[in-house]
Amino acid sequence: MSENMHSTVFRLMTVSLGLAVLSGCMFGDTGSFRDRGDDYRKAKLTAPLELPPGVSSAALDDKYVVPGLQTHTVLPGTFELQRPEPLAKNVGTAEVKIQTLEGKSWILLDGDPNQVWPRMRVFLARAGLKVASANAATSTIETEWRDPNGEGTTRERFRFRLDQGVQKGTSEIHMLTQINGSEEWPAVSDSLERESQMVRVVAQYLADSEGEASVSMLAQRSDGKGKIFLEGTEDGADGRYLRLQLQEDRAWAALGLALTKAGFEIEDDSREVNKYWLTYRDTEADEMGWFTKLFSARRQNLSRYVVELRPVGDSGAESLILLNYQKGRRLEETERENLLKRIMGYMY
């Protein structure tokens, strides 16, 4: 064997030996990289670090010391953690609040101005306040002069202005009161006390009328685009229902869009029988965890409904919206009314 061949063989043996040593360092008995993620479980408590004389240990102090359990005491009684308020509320559960700043008051409530507008018109009619002018473009309503005492010595009138609230889907109602003045409206109310009284009266009416059957999100519109009312009684054959004054084709399309916006899932629909078959989940009441929702065969708080658009009369300009459970189960009137209010809130 030549000298060059001896040198080549030696180099090959050296490389093979190096690879074997490196392999033994990198791989364990299983032939793969060893997982060191659980090494901390084998850690043992050792004596504190000893420093050389003259070296301060202040920099090594624990700045996040956990207090000892010997000072822990259990407080008497039990505590219940309240659920946080939802970021968005359902239609039909509106709130009416009175806001005050520097003596001036206004009303804050759920609902867009175009939804609150007809309710204000109803309030003025029931309160006996005659409307002098109503401007939908500026969302202002002005009343005629009235004699509150019936003595002929005092006159007053009011101006109501509806503004979009800071949050989406809310409105603000601002009022201006004029007493014994000229035909020009003042910059501020002549009587903040009288203004505050009217604010409380209007707020109380809006809060009380939230559950009335005749409250309509499209009622008394002057643009001819239709009206909608919640009607019916618990004693009726169909219970509560919505009455929609709109052409049948437009009513069918508007109902389908409202159902989707209201959170219903449309399983099927039939224009021939004017029915929608729906699935609805009450997300507020559904408290199952994601794991249970994913693997559980029982879909909690999931209900299936059928909504029927039933034309009335021969003109085709008016229909009833009826809601029931699928498969003929009886639907509680409270649940039916809440769901109808939700649908009603998305009918535009």
Residue pairs with C-beta under 8 A, 6 or more apart in sequence:
26 33
27 33
27 34
28 34
49 60
51 57
86 284
88 169
89 95
89 110
90 284
90 338
90 342
91 110
91 262
91 341
91 342
91 344
91 345
91 346
92 210
92 338
92 341
92 342
92 344
92 345
93 110
94 109
94 110
94 111
94 210
95 109
95 110
96 107
96 108
96 109
96 203
96 206
96 207
96 210
97 107
97 108
97 109
97 203
98 105
98 106
98 107
98 108
98 199
98 200
98 203
99 105
99 106
99 107
99 108
99 172
103 192
104 188
104 189
104 192
104 195
105 175
105 195
105 196
105 199
106 172
106 173
106 174
106 175
106 199
107 172
107 173
107 199
107 202
107 203
107 206
108 165
108 170
108 171
108 172
109 116
109 170
109 171
109 173
109 203
109 206
110 169
110 170
110 171
111 169
111 170
111 171
111 217
111 345
112 164
112 169
112 171
113 139
113 162
113 163
113 164
113 171
115 171
115 217
115 345
116 162
116 171
116 173
116 206
117 136
117 139
117 162
118 216
118 217
118 218
118 219
118 220
118 221
119 206
119 209
119 215
120 141
120 160
120 162
120 173
120 202
121 131
121 134
121 141
121 220
122 209
122 219
122 220
123 202
123 205
123 206
123 209
124 130
124 131
124 141
124 143
126 205
127 201
127 205
129 143
129 144
129 146
129 158
130 143
130 144
130 146
131 141
131 142
131 143
131 144
132 142
132 143
132 144
132 157
133 140
133 141
133 142
134 140
134 141
134 142
135 141
136 222
138 161
139 161
139 162
139 163
140 159
140 160
140 161
140 162
141 159
141 160
142 157
142 158
142 159
142 160
143 157
143 158
143 159
144 157
145 155
145 156
145 157
146 155
146 156
146 157
147 154
147 155
148 154
148 156
154 179
154 180
155 179
155 180
156 177
156 178
156 179
156 180
156 194
157 177
157 178
158 175
158 176
158 177
158 178
158 198
159 175
159 176
159 178
159 185
160 173
160 174
160 175
160 202
161 173
161 174
161 175
161 176
162 171
162 172
162 173
163 171
163 172
163 173
163 174
164 170
164 171
164 172
165 171
165 172
173 202
175 189
175 195
175 198
175 199
175 202
176 185
176 186
176 188
176 189
176 195
177 189
177 190
177 191
177 194
177 195
177 198
178 185
178 186
178 189
178 190
179 190
179 191
179 194
180 190
181 190
189 195
209 215
213 229
213 230
213 231
213 232
213 240
214 229
214 230
214 231
215 230
216 227
216 228
216 229
216 230
216 344
217 228
217 344
217 345
217 347
217 348
218 225
218 226
218 227
218 228
218 347
218 348
219 227
219 228
219 229
220 227
221 227
225 246
226 244
226 245
226 246
226 250
226 251
226 254
227 244
227 245
227 246
228 242
228 243
228 244
228 245
228 246
228 344
228 347
229 242
229 243
230 240
230 241
230 242
230 243
230 337
230 340
230 341
230 344
231 240
231 241
231 242
231 243
232 238
232 239
232 240
232 241
233 239
233 240
234 240
234 333
238 320
238 322
239 331
239 333
239 336
240 333
240 336
240 337
240 340
241 320
241 321
241 322
241 323
241 340
242 320
242 321
242 340
242 343
242 344
242 347
243 318
243 319
243 320
243 321
244 251
244 254
244 255
244 309
244 318
244 319
244 320
244 321
244 347
245 317
245 318
246 254
246 317
246 318
246 319
247 316
247 317
248 309
248 311
248 316
248 317
248 319
251 309
251 319
252 271
252 274
252 309
254 347
254 348
255 276
255 307
255 309
255 321
255 343
255 347
256 266
256 269
256 276
257 346
258 343
258 346
258 347
258 348
259 266
259 276
259 278
259 307
259 343
259 346
260 266
261 346
262 342
262 343
262 345
262 346
263 280
263 281
263 283
263 342
264 276
264 278
264 279
264 280
264 305
265 278
265 279
265 280
266 276
266 277
266 278
267 277
267 278
267 279
267 304
268 276
268 277
269 275
269 276
269 277
273 308
274 308
274 309
274 310
274 311
275 306
275 307
275 308
275 309
276 306
276 307
277 304
277 305
277 306
277 326
278 304
278 305
278 306
278 307
279 302
279 303
279 304
279 305
280 302
280 303
280 304
280 305
280 339
281 299
281 301
281 302
281 303
282 301
282 303
283 301
285 301
286 300
286 301
288 296
288 300
293 299
303 325
304 325
304 326
304 327
305 323
305 324
305 325
305 326
305 331
305 339
306 323
306 324
306 325
306 326
307 321
307 322
307 323
307 343
308 320
308 321
308 322
308 323
308 324
309 319
309 320
309 321
310 319
310 320
310 321
310 322
311 318
311 319
312 318
312 319
312 320
321 340
321 343
323 331
323 336
323 339
323 340
323 343
324 331
324 336
325 331
